[in-house]
Amino acid sequence: MIYLTVLLYVKKGKEKVFVEYENAVLPILKEHNGVLIHRLRPLEENYIGTSTEEQPYEIHLISFASDQHFKAYLQDSKRASFDALKNESLRLSYIYKGEKL
């Protein structure tokens, strides 16, 4: 089992396009033994002791049965068919991969 923490930075004014993208690709997780554990959209006042860097628009906690399942999700042609929405709305993302301790 692997766990991903995903920080998503959305282009200003493209939030609706981003939500459309997410609504299309998140259900595909299940086809690759992936689970969206949490999808958070934190408010500015919820950050404690952060640096001066920009805060992400959304934070996802996701699990996959294995690294191979995660790679298959990334290579899924159905998911890739929504890349135009992703490219239009997403400015930057970070994915941190880990294991349960």
C-alpha positions in Angstrom: 0.0 0.0 0.0 1.3 3.5 -0.9 0.0 6.8 0.3 0.1 10.1 -1.6 -0.2 13.6 -0.3 -1.0 15.9 -3.2 -0.8 19.7 -3.0 -2.7 21.4 -5.9 -2.2 25.0 -6.9 -5.0 26.3 -9.2 -4.7 29.2 -11.6 -6.7 32.3 -10.5 -10.1 32.3 -12.1 -9.9 28.7 -13.2 -11.4 27.1 -10.1 -14.6 25.9 -11.9 -12.5 24.3 -14.6 -10.4 22.5 -12.0 -13.5 21.1 -10.3 -14.7 19.9 -13.6 -11.4 18.2 -14.2 -11.4 16.6 -10.7 -15.0 15.4 -11.1 -13.9 13.6 -14.3 -10.6 12.0 -13.1 -11.1 11.2 -9.4 -13.7 8.4 -10.1 -11.0 6.7 -12.2 -8.9 6.1 -9.1 -11.2 3.1 -8.2 -10.3 1.4 -11.5 -6.7 1.3 -10.3 -7.2 0.2 -6.7 -7.0 3.8 -5.6 -8.9 5.5 -2.8 -9.4 9.2 -2.2 -9.1 9.3 1.6 -9.5 13.1 2.1 -10.0 16.0 -0.3 -9.4 19.2 1.6 -9.8 22.9 0.6 -8.4 24.7 3.7 -9.1 28.3 4.5 -6.3 30.8 5.1 -7.1 30.9 8.8 -6.6 27.1 9.2 -2.9 27.3 8.5 -0.6 27.4 11.6 3.0 28.4 11.5 3.5 28.3 7.7 6.1 30.0 5.6 5.4 32.9 3.4 4.9 30.6 0.4 1.5 30.4 -1.3 -1.0 27.9 0.2 -2.4 25.2 -2.0 -6.0 25.4 -3.3 -6.6 21.8 -2.4 -4.9 19.0 -0.6 -5.6 15.3 -1.4 -4.7 12.2 0.6 -4.9 9.2 -1.6 -3.9 5.5 -1.3 -3.1 2.9 -3.9 -2.7 -0.9 -3.4 0.8 -0.6 -4.9 3.1 1.7 -6.8 2.2 -0.3 -10.0 -1.5 0.7 -9.5 -0.5 4.3 -9.1 1.6 4.2 -12.3 -1.3 2.6 -14.2 -3.6 5.4 -13.0 -1.1 8.0 -14.3 -0.9 6.2 -17.7 -4.7 5.7 -18.0 -5.9 6.9 -21.4 -9.3 7.9 -20.0 -7.6 10.1 -17.4 -5.3 11.5 -20.0 -8.3 12.5 -22.2 -9.0 15.3 -19.6 -5.5 16.8 -19.7 -6.8 19.9 -21.5 -8.9 20.7 -18.4 -5.9 20.0 -16.2 -3.5 22.2 -18.2 -6.1 25.0 -18.3 -6.7 25.0 -14.6 -3.7 23.6 -12.7 -0.7 25.8 -12.2 1.4 23.5 -10.1 1.2 20.3 -8.1 3.4 18.4 -5.7 3.0 14.7 -4.9 4.6 13.2 -1.8 4.7 9.4 -1.7 5.0 7.5 1.5 4.1 4.3 3.3 2.1 3.6 6.5 4.4 3.3 9.5 
